Amino acid sequence: MVPKSLLPLLASAGILLAGNGMQITLVAVRAGQEGFPPSLIGLMGTLYFTGYIISCLVGAQLIARAGHIRVFAALSALAAVGALVFALVVEPWVWLGVRLVMGFCFAGLFMVMESWLNSESEESGRGRILSVYRLVDLGAVTASQLVLPIIGTMGYEAFSVVAILFCLALLPIALSRGGNPKAPVSPRLRLGHVWAISPVGCLGCVTIGLTNSAFRNIGPIYAQEIGFDVEGVVFFMTAGIVGGALAQYPLGWLSDKINRRNVLMGCTLGAAAAGALLTALTGSSADAIYFGAFLFGAAALPLYSISIAHANDRAGPGDYVELSAGLILFFSVGAAIGPFFASLVLEYYGASGFFAYTSVLHLAFLVFVLYRITRRAAVPRELKTRFEALLRTSPAIFKLARRNNGDADSDH
């Protein structure tokens, strides 16, 4: 059972995640409807993750200075302002700036929530709390997607709903009786050392940033390009998200039982094949496209957690905090590049080029994993860490998972 003291935090997280999930799809769809070129929409995704990187680097110091509650309130308010600016000023250069700010806000908000969960969770209950947090994320994001066709995207109403959600997210935390937990500590960050621990884990995170962030930010434009209306776009994106959610645990369980790199290769090959299928299905029925999106999500989305688990298998005592920060930075760099490059491909080669882009990247990663298998032996099963399905949010989520695995890694 989740401690009552964490219920306000989880309620705030659900409301906030619902607003952010709705906003990501809404911005892409509305930008397409306004006639913004795909490359500009891709640049918005790039700037979002640029802000994300900045916040990951300075977020811990910000929380240490002002405290969890004040930082949460400030960033939620700023995100609500950003949502309203989207509605008030439909200009490309303004939207680019707002997306940068939004990335900064949400990386900081995720760090607040997840470090708070770390601080307030009992050692024995962290796995259960992590599972509840994942369910809150999946439920909130999926539900918010399905609301978009009801509200519509061309007026100010949808952005107003997003802003309302960001403001409502303040209430459970602001009205709770708990105080500020201990601030997170910024880990040292040596990217060369992180790469040396697990080249496959690092390049896996970069590849996933390049492909999955493109799917999340440019996928709605792909769906519009092939003729889907708002409802079709939402079902397309939801199919991918649900596919990934359903496949996480079976694939993670399998990766605990056999050589994890074999599962990585299988998922990567599956993602490349699903991308090729979607490329071939361009112009087919909507149901066929939804099925292709489901297969793509089922293969591609779990790659992140499996890559993290593989990297943790290679880590030594005291490496986990630095490794977690390094891996999310590798992911964020890929995610900052991916939407823009994917948008260029879509702009120059049409909708059929979008999933060809993801397939090429997945195949390149597959070749790299095959090469690494020849360079380093597999980790013995008894030395492997347990798989955890993780969110691509902040470095604090890794620590929650590590503690769930029984590791008492220090905060240095």
N, C-alpha and C positions, 0 to 999 in steps of 0.2 A: 504494500500500500504506500502511496506517495505521501510524505509528511505534509500536514496541513500548512506548515509554514511556507512550502514551495508552491502551493496552489495559486496564489496571486501572481507569482512570477510566471508560471506556466500559462495562466490565463492571458497575461500581457504578451507572452511569446506567441500564443495562438493568434491573437488579434493582429499583432505586428506582422507575423508571417503571412497572414491572409492578405493584408494590405500590400505587402511587397510582392507576393505572388501575382496579385491582380495587376499591380503597376507594371511589372516587367512585360507581360503580354500586352497590356493596354498601350504602353508607349510604342511598342513595335507596330501594332496594328494601326493605331491612330497616325503615326508618322507615315506609314504606307498610304493611308487614306488621304493624307494631306499632300501627297506627291513628293515626299522627301525621297531622294535616291537611295537605293540599298546601301551604297557605300557610306552615306551619312548616318544611316541607322546603325550600321556596323560600328562606326566611330563612336556612337553613343555607348554601345556596349563596351568598347575599349576604354572609354573615359570612366565608365562605371567601375571597372576593375582597377583602373589607375587610382581612383579614389580609395578603393578597397585596399590596395597595397599600402598607400600612405597611412591609412587608419590602422592596419595591422602593425605598422612600425611604431606608431606613436600612441596607440590606444591605451596601452597599459599605463603609460605616464599620465595620460589624461584622467583615467579612473583614479590613479593614486592621488592626483591633485584635488579632484572635486568630489570623488565618491561615486559609487554605482548609481544611486538614485538621481543625483543631479545630472550626471552624464546621460543617463537614459532619458530624462526629461528634456534636456537640451537637444539631443540628437533626434528624438521623436518629434519635437516641435519643429526643428529645422526640416525634417523629412516631410512633415505636413505642409509647411510653407512651399517646399519644392513641388509637391503634388499640385498645389493651387497655382503655382507659376506656370506649370505645364498647360493648365486650362486657360489662363489669362493671356499668355503671350505665346502664340503658336509661331515661333521663329526658330529656325535651325540652330543658330548660334546660342540662343538662350537655352534651348533644350540640351545642347551639348554641355553647357556649364552646369545645368541642374543635375544631369546624370553623373557628373564627376562628384558633386556634392552628395548625391544619393549613395554612391558607392562608399564614400567616407562615412556617412551616417550609419549605414547598415553593417559595415564591418565592426564599427564601434559598438553598435547595439547588440550584435551577436556576442561580442567579447564580454559585454556587461552581463548578459543573461547567462552565458555558459560558465564564466568564472564564478558567478553567483551560485549557480547550480553545484559547481565543484565545492565551493566553500560550505554550503549548507547541507550537503548530502552526507549521510552516514556511509562509512566504508562498505558495509554489506549491502546497501541499497542502491549503489550507484548504477549498476547495470539496469535495474528496473526503471530508474529515473531517466537514464539515457534512452531506453525503449519508449517510455511515455513521451519524451521530448520529440523523438522521431515520429511517433504517431501524430502528435500535435502538428508537426511540420507538414506531414503528408496530408492530413485531413484539412488543415487550413488552406494550403496552397491549392489542393484539388477543388475544394468548395468555392474558393474565390474565383477560380477560372470559370466555373459554371454560372457564376452570377453575371459575368460580362455580357452574354447575349441578352439577358433580361434588361440590363441598364442601357446597353448600347454604348458605342465608343465615340460618336461624332460630336456630342454635346459636352458640356462641362460636368454633367452629372457623375460620370464614372470617376473622374479625377477628384470630385468632391467626396465621393464615397471613400476613396483611398485616403484622402486627408482626414476624414472622420475616423477611419480605422486607426490611423497613426495617433490621433489624439486620444481615442478611447483606450489605446494600449497603455497610456499613462495611468489610468485610474486604478487598476488593481495594485500596481506597485506603489503608487503614491498614497493609497489609503490603507496599505498593509501596516501591521504593527512592527514589522522587522526593521532593523537598522542596516547600515551599510556593512557588508562583509569585508573581509580583508582584501585589499587590492591585489590584482595579479602582478607577478614579477616578470619583467621583460627578460626573456632568455638571451644568452649570447647567441650569435648567429654567424656560423662559418659555413657558407654554402659549399665550399670545397670539401669540408669534412662531411657534410650531409650527403653530397654526391658520392664520396668514397664509401659510405655505409651501404648505400643501395642505388647504383645507377639506374636499375630498372624501376625502382620506386620513384625516383626523381623524374625520369623521362616519362614514366607513366602519368605522373601528375601534370606535367607540361602538356602531354598529348590530350589528356582528358580536358584540360583547360581549353586547348585549341578546338576541340570537337564539341564537348558538352555545352560549353558556354555559347558556342555558335548555334547549337540546336535551341538553346533556351532563348537567345536574343534574336536570332535570325530565322529560326523555325517558323514563327508567325508570318514573316514576310514570304518565305517559301510557300506556305499554305495559301496566302493571298495570291501569289503569282500563279498558282495552278487553279485558281478560280474559287477557292473556298470563301464563304461569307464568315462573319464573326463567329457564328455558332460552329461552323466547320473548323475554323482555326482553333477554337477552344477544345473541341473534341480531339483534334490532331495532337495538340500539346498534352492534353490529359492522357491520351493513350500512351504516349512515351513515358510520362511520369509514372503512371500506374504500372507499366511494364517493368520499369526499373525497380519499383518498390516490391513487386511480387518476386522478382528474381534474386534480390539481394541475399536473402538468408539461405536458400538452397545452394547458390553458388559459393557463398561464404563457408557454409558447412562442408561443401566438397573441397574447398581450398584448404581447410583444416586437416582433411584426411589424406590428401595426395600432394604431390609437388605443386606448390602454389603457382609457380611459373607456368605449369601446364594449364591451369585454370585461366590464368591471365591470357595465354595464347588462344585458348578456346573462345573466351569472351571477345578478344580483339578480332579474331577471325569472324566470329558471329556478327560483330558490329560492322565490319567491313562488308560482309555478305548482305546484311540488312540495308546498308547504305546503297549497295549495288542494286538490290531489289527495288528500293524506293526510286532510284534513278530510272530503272526500267519501267516502273509503274506510272511514271509521269504521264498524266492524261487518262489514267484508268479511273475506275469507280472510287467514290469516297471511302467505301468500306475497305477496299483493298489498300488504300493509302493509310487508313487508320490501323489496319493490321500490320503494315510495314513499320509504322511509327512505334507500335507496341513491341515488335521484335527488336527494333533499334534500341529502344529504351531498356528492354530486358537484357541486352548484351552490353550496351555502352555505359549505362549509368552505374552498374555495380563495379566497374573497373576502378573507380576511385578508391573505394574501401578495400578492395583486394590489393591494389598497389600499396596502400598504407600498411596493410597487414604484412605484406612481403617485406617492406622496409623495416618494420618493427621486428621481424624475425632476425634481421641482421644487426640490430642495435645492441650495444653493450650497456651495462649499468651506467646511469647518469646521462645517457644520450637522448632519452626520449623527449624531453622538453625542447631541446635544440632541434631535434629531428622533426618534431611536429611543426615548429615555427618555420623551418626550412621547407618542408613539403608543401605547406599552404602557400608559401611565397612562390615556389615553383609552379604550383597550380595557378596562382593569380597572374603570374607573368604570361602563361599560356592563355589564360582567360582574357587578358587584356589585348592580346594579339588576335585571338581566334575570331571574334565577331567581325572585325574589320576585314580580315582576309577572306572570310566566308562571304561577306557582303560583296566584295570585289568579284569573286567567282560568280556569284548569283547575278550580279549586274552585267557581266561580260558574256557569260555562257548560258544564262537563263536558269530557270528553276531546276532543270535536270542536272546542272553542275553542282548544286549545293551538296547533295549527298555523295556525289563523286569526290568532292573535297574531303568529306569525313572519311570515306573509304580509303583514300590514298594515305591519309595520316595514320589510320589504324593499321594498314598494311606495313607502313614504315616502322611503326612501333613493334609489330609482330616480328619483323626481321631483326630488330635490335634485341628483343628477348631471346630469339633463337641464337644470336651471337653470344649473349651473356651466358647462356646455358653451357656453351663450350668453354667458358672462362672461369666459371665458379660452380662448385658442387651445390646441390640442393641442401637446405637446412634440414637436419633430422627432425622427424615428426615430434619427438619428445621435447625439442627445444623451441618449437614454434609457439608464437603467441596466438591467443584465440581471436578469431575474426570478429570484428565489430562493424556493423553498417553505420557509416559516419556521414554527417552533413558537411557540405563544403561551406563552412561558416567562419569560424575563427580558430586560432590555435588552442583555445581553451577546451574545445570539444575533444581534442586528442587526449588531454589530461584526464578528462572524465572517463574516457574509454580505457586508458592505461590503468587507472585505479580500479575500474571494474575488473580488469584482468589480474588484479592482485598485486600490481606493481606500486610500490610506495616511492616512486621517483621524487626526488626533492624538487623544490621550486627554484633552485639556483639557476 
